[in-house]
Amino acid sequence: MTIKKIHLIAACGTAMGTLACMLQEAGYEVSGSDQNVYPPMSDFLKRKGIKLFKGFNSDNLVHKPDLVVIGNAVTRENIEAKFVMEQNIVYLSMPQALNKFFANNKKVILVTGTHGKTTTASIMAHLLFEAGYDPSFMIGGILKNFDSSYRIGNGEYFVIEGDEYDTAFFDKGPKFMHYDPVIAINTGIEFDHADIFKNLDHIKEVFKNFLQKLGSDTLLIASMENKTLCDILKFADCRIEKFGRKENCWSFDNYIIDNGKAFYEIITPEKEVIPIKTSIMGEHNIMNTLSVACAAKDLGISNTVLTNALKNFFGVKRRQEIRGTKSGITIMDDFAHHPTAVMETISAVKPFYNNGRIIAVFEPGTNTSMRDIFQTIYPESFVKADIVCINEPSGIAKIPAKERLSAKKLVKDIAAKGIKALYFQNTDLIVDFISKEAKKGDLILVMSNKNFDNIHLKILNSLK
């Protein structure tokens, strides 16, 4: 069958929107629909010439697409999905479409794990580009070096961020099971996605299945910092390299911060020393870099190319992204929402802003973070902040009352650790507080997986 017209249901999600752009660039006639056609993704798609329908309706398919891609946010009861089934229109999931149109005949480098996937995959893609490999990539964040979350290259490598979330209503397996990588990086495994996983053992089983499917020639690069991952490595029948602060691993030493830059030495298992200078903050990002350095060695990329690539890597939007500075006060945006990510992010940025205070502004936004699963764990995540502002989660109403995280209790528990913590009913109240409280040298660290009511710009505009 010749495919010319492709329609995407739930087109404004990060992955689906990126796929729509890739298909458009590849020469297909692309359309999409979503319940909420919201910027910035909707604006970006429209600029690409992609026709967007607001809301789901079978009329959106009257142009008779040759193929429909169904996102994992779509249920079986979705009116467009039902129409596709009734009319026997050919359909695929997002990973299936990515494989069919772009990853086919490429050597896939797949980054998996609970944390650090976007940054690690971004560093990997940037390194391949700097090494002259002309890579393709699809990543869940916008790489500042490319001002894009994707690239269609002519080289043999394709870097993909492999999510453990389910694929579609007709395929409840994780997305990463659809790919057959030549190199797989796993940054570690923790409990997350409480809406589809029962507990840590459930997630552990999913990752175990992934390790078992890796071919014997695949290189698995695994974090030894994570006990859960260490527990299941025995199920992998492939080549394994390890990174972390242990013997016979890719590790690091002599980490210092000077004039807004991080300096350290990568130490290979053979005790080779590779000096690094980078603007990427935090030891968790050093771990991400170690995994990429290991992959570089396997690919035959020189240490010189590696060090130069890390020196000129500008980072990823919404990962420690400076949104603006005013009156000596810096506003930073970060995607952190899991307790571990919150703790690591605060720890990472604190040494870079030691002339002022860290004012951490947090809104839980995921199905997991809005539940009480991490109620007793979150307080410890904020101990290195000077002031903590907790916003009442805007989407809390969709969580059953008996399962909800209590933002007020979280504030009380943080305060019990000697940290000034405050509860806010909405973002405008936070903005008003910060406009009066913030001083020269302070870092306003905004953490959420959501847009957070555009609080970053509101804070900037409020500062004198």
N, C-alpha and C positions, 0 to 999 in steps of 0.2 A: 504494500500500500504506500502510495506517495503521500507524504505529510507536508502540508503547506501552512495550514491554519491550526493554531494551538491555543486552547483556552485554559486558564488556571483558576480553579475555585479556591478562594482564600488567598488572593494574590498579594496582599499587603503585609504579610509576615516577612521577617527578615530573609529566610531561606527561599520562600516562594517568590518574593519580589526580586531577589538576586537571580534566580533561575529564569524569571520572565525577561530580565534584561539580557541575560546570556543568549536566550533563544532569539530575541529580537536582533541582537548583534550578529547572530549566526545566519540571519536572513529569513526567519520564519515570520509569518503574520500572527502577532500575539495579542490576545485580549485577556482580561481578568476581571474577577468580581470579588467583592469582600463586603462583609456586613457593615464595617466602618471604613470608608475610604478616607484615611487620615494622613496628613503630612507627618514626617518628611517623605515616607516611602511612596505615597500616592503621587506627590508632586514629581518625585524622581522618575517614576514609571511614565507619567504623562510626558515629561521632557524627552523620554526615549521613544515617544510615539506609540505607546501602548494604550489601547482603548480600555478604560476602566468603567465598570458598572458598579454603582453603589447599591448594595443590597443583593440578595440572592433571588433569582427569578429564572424560570425556564425560558423566558423570552430572551435572556442573555445568550442563549445558545442557538437562536434562529439563524445565525450566519453559518451554521453547520460546520463546526470545527472538525478537523480530521482526527484530532486527539485532544483529550482533556486530562490535565494533571490535577489531582485532588490532594489538597494539603491535609496535614494531620490534625488541623483544628476543625476539620469538617466532619460532621456526624453522618450516620447512615440516613438520618431523616432530613438532611439538607435537601431543599427542593431541586437544586441543580443536580446534585448527586443522584437523586432518585430518577430524574429525567434522563441522565446519562445511562443509568442501568436499564430503564424501560425502553430506551431507543437503541440499545446495544451499541452505543458510541464507545470507541476504544478509549481506555483510560489507563493511567499509570500513577504511581505514587511519585513524590518528589525525588527520592533516591533512584528509583527506576528510570525516571526521565533523565536525571543527571548522568547515569551510567550509559543510557542509550545514545544520548546526543554529544556527550563531552568526555566522559571518562573511558569510553570504549577504546581499546588499543593504546591506552596511556598506562604509565607506571604510577600507581596511586601511592602517595604518601599520606597516611591517615593519622590524624591526631585525635585521641580519645582521652577520657578521664573526666572527673567531676569539675575540676578547676583548671584554668590556664589554657584551655583548648584554643581559644581565639588568638591569644598572644603568641603561643607556641607555633601555631600554624602560620601566623603572619610573619614571624621571624624566619621560618622555614622557606616560605614563598619568596620573601625578600632576598634571602641568601642565594637561592637558586637563580633568581634574576641577576643578581650581582655577579654570579659565577658564569653567566652567559648561557644558562640552560634554557632560557625562553619558556618558563613554566606557565601552566594554567593553574588557577586556584579558585576555590569558592569557600569563603570564610564568613563567619557570623559577625563581622565587624568591618569597619572601613579602614583600610590601611592608609595611613597618611602619606606614605611614599608613592602610592598609586592613586590616592583619592578615590578608591573603589574597593568593594568587597569581592570583586571577581576579576579574572583576567583570562582571556582565551589566547594562549600562546601556541607556537608551533613546535615546542620542545616535547620531549617524551614524558615529562613528569607532570602530575596533577596533584596538588595539595588540597586535601579536603578535611574540614573539621567534622569529626564523626560523633554525632549526638547519640546518647543512649535512650532518648525519648522515643516513643512508639512511632511507627511509620505512617499509618493511615487506619481508618476504621476497618478496612479489609485486610490489614496486615499489622497486627499488634506487636510484632517484633521490633527491636530497636533499629534505628536508621543505619547504624554502623555495620550491621550484619549484611548489608547489600554490597559492601565493597571488598575487593580482594587486593589488599595492599602489598607492595614490595617492602615497604617500611611502615611499621605501626608504632606510634608513640603513645604510651599511657602515662598520664601525669599523676594518677592516683585515683582511688575510689572512696567516696563517702556517700552517706545517705542524702538523697535529694529527690525531687519529683514525687512528692507524697501522694499526688493525685493518681499516679499509675503504679507506683511501687509500694509494697506493703512495709518493707523494712530493709535494713542493710543487707541481710542475707538474700533477699529477692534481687537486689541490684548486683550483688556479688555473683549470683548464678548467671545473670545475663552476660556479665563480663567474662565469666568462666567459659561460657558457650562461644564467645568471640575468640578467646585464646585458642580454644580447641579447633577452630576452623582455619586458623592461620596455617599456610603451607610451610613445608620444611625449609624452603628457601627464603621465607620472609624474615626480616630482621625486626624483632620486637625490642623496643627501647623502653625500659620500665623503671619507674621511680622506686627506689628503696626507702624513701621517706614514708611510704604508706604501707602500713601493716596489712591492710585488706588485700592490696595488690600482691604483696609478697606471699600471702597465704594461697593464692591461686596460680602463681607462676608455674607450679609443677604440672599444670594441665596444658601448658604450651609446648607443642612439639615443633619448635622452630629455633632459629638463632636468637640468642638473647644478649643484649648489652644492658648494663645497669648504671643508673646515675643516682647520686645522693651522697650524704656525709658518712660513707662507710668505706671499708677497705675494698680494693679491687673494683671500684666504681669510678665513673666520671664524676669528679668532685671539684671543689674550688677552695681557694685560700687567699689570705691577705686582702679581704674586702674592706675598702675604705671609700669615703665620700669626700669629694673636694670640689668646691666651686660649682655645685649643681651637677656633678658627674660622678658616676660609680666606676671604681677601678677594682679589679680583682684578677686572679689567675685561675684559669681552668687547668685542672690537673687530670691528665688521662690515666687510665688503669696502668699504663706503662711508665707513669711518672713524668711524662712530657709536660712542660709548662707552657701555657698559651696566655699571654697577657691581654686583658680586655679593658677597653674604655667604652662606656656607653651612658646614655641618658636614661636608660630603663631602671626604675627604682625597685629596690627590695630583693631579699634573698629568694622569695618565691619566683621572681623573674629570673634570677640566676639559675634556678632549677630548670625553668623552661628553656633557657639558653643552653644548659648542659645537654639536654636531650637533642637539641638541634646540632650542637657541635659533634655529638656522637654520630648523627646521621650524615653530617658533612664528611666525616672521616670515611665512612662506608662508601660514600659516593665519589670519593677521590678529590674532594674540594680542599684546597690548600688552607693552611692556617692564616696565611696573609689575606686571602679572600674572606675568610671567616671574620677576622678581626676588623677588616675595613667595613664589611657589611654591618656588623654590630655597632660600629662607630657612627654610621650614617643611617641607622634605622630610627625613624621618627616616631614610631609607636602606632597605636590603634585608637581611633576615636572611642570615647567612653571608657577607656582604660587609662586612669590617671591623666586624663585630658585637661589641660589648663583651658578653662572657658573664658578667663579674663582676669585682669589685675587692675585694681583701682585704689588709689590712696594707700598703696603699699599692702593691700589686702588681696590675696589670691583666691580665686574660686576654681576648684577642681571637681571634675565629674568622673565618677567611677561606677562600673556595672556591679560592684560587689553587693551581694545580698545573702549568700550563705554565711553562717557564722565564721567559718574558717577564712573565707575570702575577706570578710570585714576586718577580722583581726590582722591578716597579712597585709592588707592595704594600708591600714593605719600605721602598722609597724614599718612598712616600706617608706612611707612619705615623711614620717616624723623626723628622721635625721636630716632631711633636706630643708626642713623649715624649723630649725631650732632657735631662730631669733624671735619666734612668736608662739602662739598657741595653735593647737589643732582643734578646730570646732567641727565635730563630726555631725552631719545631718543625714538622717537615715529614715527611709520609708520602706518597710517590707512590702513586696509586690507580687512574689510568686505564690503559687498554690501551696508550696511548702512553707515559705517564710511567714505567711499569714496564719498558719496553723500553730498550735501550742507545742509542736514537736521540739522546737529549739528554745522554748520559753526560759528554761533554766540554764541554757548554754550561751545564749546571746550576751548576757551581762559581761562575761569574761572577755568577749570580743572587743569591748570598748575601753579597756583599762588603760590603754596608752593615749587616749584622747584627753584633752583638757576640759572640754565642754561637749556634751552630747545632746542633740535635739532629735527627739523621736516624733515623727508625724503619725497620726492615726491613719492606718492603711486605707487608701481610697477605695479599694476593692474588697474590703473585709466582709461586706454584706453577702458575698457569694459563698462564704465559708460557713458551714453549720455552726450555730452559736456555741455549742459545747466544745467545738474543736478550735476556736479562735485564739490566736495570740492576743494577750492583753498588753497593749502598748503602755498603759499606765503602770502596770506591774513591772514591766521591763524597765521603765524609768526609775521606779522605786528600788529595784534590785541593782541597777547601775550606781545609783546614788549611795547605796549601802557599801559600795566598794571605794567610797571617797571621791568619786567623780561627780562634778556638777552636771546633773542631768535634768532635762525639762521635757514635758509632754506638750504637744500642740495638736489642736483639733484640725488645723488646715495650714497650707503653705503660706498664706498671707501673714499669719501670726508669726511663723518662723522668720519670714523676711523682715517683719517689723522688729523682732527681737535682735536679729543679727545686725541690722542697720544701726542700732544703738549700741550694741555690745562689741562689735568687731573693732580691732585696733591694727595699726600698722605692723606688719610682720606676721599677722595671723593667716592661717590657711583654712578656708571654708571647704571641707571635704564632703561633697554630696554623694551619697551612695544609694543606688536603687537600680533595679532592672527596668524601671518604668521611666516615662518622660518626666514624672514628678512635677507636673503642672508648670513646666518650664521655670522651675525655681531658680536655676542658675542665672538666667537673664534678669529675673526679678530682683535677685540680690544685688547684682551688678548695678542695676538702675537705681537701687535704693541707697547705695553708698554715697556719702558726701564727697 
